[in-house]
Amino acid sequence: MDLPLGFRFHPTDEEIISHYLKPKVSPSSSHQLIPIIADVDIYKFDPWELPDKACFGENEWFFFSPRERKYPNGTRPNRAAASGFWKASGTDKPIITSVGVGSQSQCLGMKKALVFYKGRPTKGVKTDWMMTEYRLVDGYFVSHRPKGSMELNDWVLCRVSHKGKLSQRVGGRSSDMVTQNTIIEGSDPLTPTSQTTMIPM
């Protein structure tokens, strides 16, 4: 995607909800979306594959993604990915309007921090890939999904990042391997088991 020189995309949490996720979810919105956030089902890929699918980005990448249910009649999202899973690292945090005080302020949406683990949930290996998932508050938009659909949300907005230093720019522009120090989930927190994982980019 050709972007003007000096272009930077650093939206606040409030801007992500108000100017990008709401217009994406609501078909009646008059707000015109600039095509800088790709539609990608991120749970079908490993995180190191995602930069190549983004419209742009070097240190963080943005995506609109659907979410599926873990169980047919449940509300828990399915966090499984290609070779691992995303695990929440905290509780949902509300995103409040910056204007208004007290009762005049409004909850626009929720965000959740997640970390990617390779392998199965019982023996997952923590990586340096992180994600912030943004969703609208319940009841904002009535979905027209068919009854019994495994789809939980029409769209959430995901900000994916890597806290380590990548060897080169990712996104299909390097065949280098990325070295990561990882910790085995479930090991003694006082004496974590460290190992080095080579991840193909």
C-alpha positions in Angstrom: 0.0 0.0 0.0 1.4 3.4 -1.0 1.3 5.8 1.9 2.7 9.4 2.0 6.2 10.0 3.4 6.1 10.5 7.1 2.8 8.8 7.6 2.4 7.4 11.1 -0.6 5.5 12.5 -0.8 5.7 16.3 -4.5 5.9 17.2 -5.6 6.1 20.8 -7.9 3.4 22.3 -10.8 5.8 21.9 -10.0 6.6 18.3 -9.7 2.9 17.5 -13.2 2.3 18.8 -14.9 5.5 17.5 -13.3 6.0 14.2 -12.4 2.5 13.0 -14.3 -0.4 14.8 -17.7 1.3 15.1 -17.9 2.3 11.4 -16.7 -1.2 10.4 -19.4 -3.0 12.5 -22.2 -0.7 11.7 -23.3 -0.8 8.0 -25.3 2.4 8.4 -22.3 4.4 9.4 -21.6 7.5 7.3 -18.0 7.5 8.4 -15.7 6.5 5.5 -13.0 4.0 6.4 -9.6 4.6 5.0 -8.3 1.2 3.8 -5.3 1.0 6.2 -6.6 -1.9 8.3 -6.8 -5.4 6.6 -9.7 -7.9 7.1 -7.9 -11.0 8.3 -9.1 -13.9 10.4 -6.0 -13.8 12.6 -6.8 -17.1 14.4 -6.1 -19.0 11.2 -2.5 -17.9 11.2 0.6 -17.8 13.5 1.4 -14.3 14.6 4.7 -14.1 12.6 2.7 -14.7 9.4 0.4 -11.7 10.1 2.8 -8.8 9.2 2.8 -9.9 5.6 -1.0 -9.7 5.6 -1.2 -6.2 7.0 -1.7 -3.1 4.9 1.4 -1.6 6.6 3.4 -1.6 9.8 6.9 -2.2 11.1 6.5 -2.5 14.9 2.8 -3.2 15.2 0.1 -4.3 12.8 -3.7 -3.7 12.8 -6.4 -6.1 11.7 -10.2 -6.4 11.6 -10.9 -10.0 12.6 -14.0 -12.1 13.3 -14.2 -14.2 16.5 -15.7 -17.7 16.8 -17.2 -19.4 19.8 -15.2 -22.0 21.6 -18.4 -24.0 22.3 -21.7 -23.9 20.2 -23.9 -22.5 23.0 -21.2 -20.5 24.9 -19.9 -17.0 24.8 -16.2 -17.8 25.3 -14.1 -17.0 22.2 -12.0 -19.6 20.6 -8.3 -18.5 20.9 -6.7 -21.4 19.1 -4.4 -20.4 16.2 -2.4 -22.4 13.6 0.4 -23.8 15.8 -0.6 -22.4 19.2 -3.1 -20.2 21.0 -3.6 -16.7 22.4 -3.9 -16.4 26.1 -5.3 -13.4 28.0 -2.8 -11.7 30.3 -5.4 -9.7 32.2 -9.1 -8.8 32.5 -11.1 -6.7 30.1 -10.5 -3.0 30.5 -13.2 -0.4 29.6 -12.5 2.3 27.1 -14.1 5.5 28.3 -14.8 8.7 26.4 -12.3 11.5 27.1 -15.1 14.1 27.1 -17.6 14.3 29.8 -17.2 13.9 33.6 -18.8 11.4 35.9 -22.2 10.3 34.6 -21.6 12.1 31.3 -18.7 9.8 30.4 -19.5 6.8 28.3 -18.0 3.3 27.9 -17.2 2.9 24.2 -15.8 -0.6 24.2 -13.5 -3.0 25.9 -9.9 -4.1 25.3 -8.0 -7.2 26.3 -4.3 -8.0 26.3 -3.2 -11.4 25.0 0.1 -13.3 24.6 0.8 -16.0 22.0 1.9 -19.5 23.2 3.2 -22.2 20.9 1.9 -25.7 21.3 -1.0 -27.0 23.3 -2.6 -25.1 26.3 -1.2 -27.6 28.9 2.4 -27.2 27.7 2.3 -23.9 25.9 5.6 -22.1 25.2 5.3 -18.3 25.7 6.5 -16.1 22.9 7.2 -12.4 22.5 4.1 -11.9 20.3 1.4 -9.8 21.9 -2.0 -8.6 20.9 -4.5 -6.0 22.2 -8.1 -7.0 21.1 -10.7 -4.3 20.9 -14.4 -5.0 20.9 -17.6 -3.0 21.2 -19.7 -3.1 24.3 -22.5 -5.8 24.2 -25.7 -4.6 22.6 -24.2 -1.9 20.5 -25.0 -3.6 17.3 -27.5 -6.3 16.6 -25.9 -9.0 14.4 -27.8 -10.7 11.6 -25.8 -14.0 12.0 -28.0 -17.1 11.5 -29.1 -19.0 14.6 -26.5 -21.5 15.8 -23.7 -19.7 14.1 -20.3 -20.3 15.7 -19.3 -16.7 15.0 -19.2 -14.7 18.2 -18.4 -11.2 16.9 -18.8 -9.8 13.5 -15.6 -7.9 13.9 -13.0 -7.1 16.6 -10.0 -4.9 16.0 -6.6 -6.4 16.8 -3.3 -4.6 17.4 -0.5 -7.2 17.0 3.1 -6.5 18.1 6.4 -8.1 19.0 8.2 -7.0 22.1 11.6 -8.4 21.0 13.8 -7.0 18.3 13.2 -8.6 14.9 16.3 -9.3 12.8 14.8 -7.5 9.8 11.5 -6.1 8.6 9.0 -8.8 8.6 6.0 -9.3 6.3 7.6 -11.6 3.6 10.6 -9.3 3.2 13.0 -11.5 5.1 13.7 -15.2 5.3 15.8 -14.8 8.5 15.0 -16.7 11.6 13.9 -14.8 14.7 15.4 -16.0 18.0 13.2 -15.7 21.0 13.7 -16.5 24.7 10.6 -18.4 25.8 9.3 -19.7 29.1 7.4 -22.9 29.5 3.9 -22.2 30.8 3.2 -24.2 34.0 6.9 -24.3 35.1 8.0 -23.1 38.6 7.7 -19.3 38.5 10.7 -19.0 40.8 12.9 -21.1 38.5 11.4 -20.8 35.0 12.6 -23.1 32.3 14.1 -21.0 29.6 14.8 -22.1 26.1 15.6 -20.6 22.7 13.1 -21.0 19.9 13.8 -20.4 16.3 10.7 -19.2 14.5 10.7 -18.9 10.7 9.6 -15.6 9.4 
